[in-house]
Amino acid sequence: MRMFGFLISALGVLLLVACGASGATVQVSDPWVRAAVVTGAAMPAAEATMEPDADAAPMNMAMGSTSAAYMVLRSRGGADTLLGVATDVAEVVELHTVERDGDIMRMRPVTQIEVPAGGNTTLEPGGLHIMLIGLRRDLQAGENVRLTLTFANAGDVVVEAPVRGP
């Protein structure tokens, strides 16, 4: 009987370890989306100087038809990778970075964004961010935008990101 109890305990420990093997838990903090007007309002000056990378897929860069989402991704375990994002407010959602090319800042799509084990990755203006392309409607300060972030290990994480004005 004592051996049976030991086996049950060992099996329980193995199940706990197996369930948490990836250790993938991602916490999202301070999410927000830049306000935008689809009808042609000008973008903030800082973003108006950015150009898409010449090697990147064509993007609809019409003034006001794009926005961006920012946040801090925090791993509460093993490393993870942000693979993509979905939202109903844009036709296309891409992961992007911004790189300096001489005097020009260029936005460039990236295939994924790494979140280190036990660490943070910050998505911020002028750096890594989530690009919302082909907005389906205006994004006005005070409203929320639902974003579904898909991670390699943690799976889908749904975030309600408030829209902030320029």
C-alpha positions as CSV (number, residue, x, y, z in Angstrom):
1,M,0.0,0.0,0.0
2,R,2.9,2.3,0.8
3,M,4.4,1.7,-2.7
4,F,1.0,2.5,-4.3
5,G,0.9,5.9,-2.4
6,F,4.4,6.7,-3.6
7,L,3.5,5.9,-7.2
8,I,0.4,8.1,-7.1
9,S,2.4,10.9,-5.6
10,A,5.2,10.5,-8.2
11,L,2.6,10.4,-11.0
12,G,1.0,13.7,-9.6
13,V,4.4,15.4,-9.6
14,L,5.1,14.2,-13.2
15,L,1.7,15.5,-14.4
16,L,2.4,18.9,-12.8
17,V,5.8,19.1,-14.4
18,A,4.4,18.0,-17.8
19,C,1.6,20.6,-17.7
20,G,4.0,23.4,-16.9
21,A,6.8,22.1,-19.1
22,S,6.8,25.1,-21.4
23,G,6.4,27.4,-18.4
24,A,4.7,29.8,-20.9
25,T,2.7,32.5,-19.2
26,V,2.7,35.9,-20.7
27,Q,1.3,38.9,-19.0
28,V,0.4,42.0,-21.0
29,S,0.6,45.4,-19.3
30,D,-0.1,49.0,-20.3
31,P,-1.6,48.2,-23.7
32,W,-2.7,51.1,-25.9
33,V,-3.6,52.0,-29.5
34,R,-2.8,55.3,-31.2
35,A,-6.0,57.2,-32.2
36,A,-6.6,57.5,-36.0
37,V,-9.2,58.9,-38.3
38,V,-9.8,56.9,-41.4
39,T,-11.2,59.9,-43.3
40,G,-7.8,61.5,-43.9
41,A,-6.5,63.2,-40.8
42,A,-2.8,63.6,-40.6
43,M,-0.6,61.3,-38.6
44,P,1.5,62.6,-35.8
45,A,4.7,64.3,-37.1
46,A,7.0,61.6,-35.6
47,E,5.3,58.9,-37.6
48,A,4.8,60.9,-40.7
49,T,8.6,60.8,-41.3
50,M,8.7,57.0,-41.2
51,E,8.8,55.2,-44.5
52,P,8.1,51.5,-45.1
53,D,11.1,49.4,-46.0
54,A,11.6,49.1,-49.7
55,D,11.8,45.3,-49.4
56,A,8.6,45.0,-47.3
57,A,5.3,44.0,-48.7
58,P,3.3,46.9,-50.0
59,M,1.3,48.6,-47.3
60,N,-1.7,51.0,-47.5
61,M,0.1,54.1,-46.1
62,A,-2.7,56.5,-46.8
63,M,-2.8,59.1,-44.1
64,G,-5.1,58.1,-41.3
65,S,-5.7,54.5,-42.5
66,T,-3.1,53.0,-40.2
67,S,-2.6,52.9,-36.4
68,A,-0.3,51.1,-34.0
69,A,-0.6,49.2,-30.8
70,Y,1.9,49.3,-28.0
71,M,2.4,47.4,-24.7
72,V,4.8,45.5,-22.4
73,L,5.0,41.7,-22.8
74,R,6.2,40.0,-19.6
75,S,7.1,36.4,-19.3
76,R,6.2,34.7,-16.1
77,G,8.1,31.5,-16.9
78,G,9.9,30.3,-20.0
79,A,10.7,32.2,-23.1
80,D,7.8,32.7,-25.6
81,T,7.3,34.2,-29.0
82,L,4.6,36.6,-30.2
83,L,3.6,35.1,-33.6
84,G,0.7,37.3,-34.6
85,V,-2.2,39.5,-33.6
86,A,-5.8,39.7,-34.8
87,T,-8.4,42.5,-34.4
88,D,-11.6,43.4,-36.1
89,V,-10.7,47.1,-36.5
90,A,-8.1,46.6,-39.3
91,E,-7.9,44.6,-42.5
92,V,-4.3,43.6,-41.9
93,V,-2.2,43.3,-38.7
94,E,1.6,43.1,-38.8
95,L,4.4,42.9,-36.3
96,H,6.8,45.7,-37.0
97,T,10.1,47.3,-35.9
98,V,11.6,50.7,-36.7
99,E,15.2,51.0,-37.8
100,R,17.3,54.0,-38.6
101,D,18.7,54.1,-42.1
102,G,20.8,57.2,-42.2
103,D,18.5,60.1,-41.5
104,I,15.4,58.1,-42.2
105,M,13.4,55.9,-39.8
106,R,12.0,52.9,-41.6
107,M,9.2,50.6,-40.5
108,R,9.9,47.0,-41.3
109,P,7.7,43.9,-40.7
110,V,9.1,41.2,-38.5
111,T,7.8,37.6,-38.4
112,Q,7.8,37.3,-34.6
113,I,8.7,39.1,-31.4
114,E,10.7,37.3,-28.7
115,V,9.8,37.5,-25.0
116,P,12.8,36.3,-22.9
117,A,12.3,33.8,-20.0
118,G,11.4,35.8,-16.9
119,G,11.9,39.1,-18.8
120,N,10.1,41.8,-20.7
121,T,9.7,43.0,-24.3
122,T,8.4,46.5,-24.7
123,L,6.4,47.5,-27.8
124,E,6.7,51.3,-28.1
125,P,6.7,54.1,-30.6
126,G,10.0,54.2,-32.5
127,G,10.6,50.5,-31.8
128,L,8.8,47.2,-31.9
129,H,5.0,47.6,-32.3
130,I,1.9,46.1,-33.8
131,M,0.8,47.8,-37.0
132,L,-2.9,48.1,-37.8
133,I,-3.3,48.6,-41.5
134,G,-6.4,49.4,-43.5
135,L,-8.5,50.6,-40.6
136,R,-12.2,49.8,-40.9
137,R,-13.3,52.7,-38.7
138,D,-12.0,55.7,-36.8
139,L,-10.2,54.9,-33.5
140,Q,-11.1,57.6,-31.0
141,A,-9.5,58.4,-27.7
142,G,-11.4,56.8,-24.8
143,E,-12.6,53.7,-26.6
144,N,-11.1,50.2,-26.4
145,V,-9.7,48.0,-29.2
146,R,-9.8,44.2,-28.7
147,L,-6.5,42.5,-29.7
148,T,-5.9,38.8,-29.7
149,L,-2.2,38.1,-29.4
150,T,-1.0,34.6,-30.4
151,F,2.0,33.2,-28.7
152,A,4.0,30.1,-29.6
153,N,3.6,28.6,-26.1
154,A,1.0,30.6,-24.2
155,G,-1.5,30.5,-27.0
156,D,-4.0,33.3,-27.4
157,V,-4.1,36.2,-25.0
158,V,-7.0,38.7,-25.4
159,V,-6.3,42.3,-24.5
160,E,-8.6,45.3,-24.3
161,A,-6.3,48.2,-25.3
162,P,-7.6,51.8,-24.7
163,V,-7.2,54.3,-27.6
164,R,-5.0,57.3,-26.7
165,G,-5.0,60.6,-28.6
166,P,-1.9,61.9,-30.4
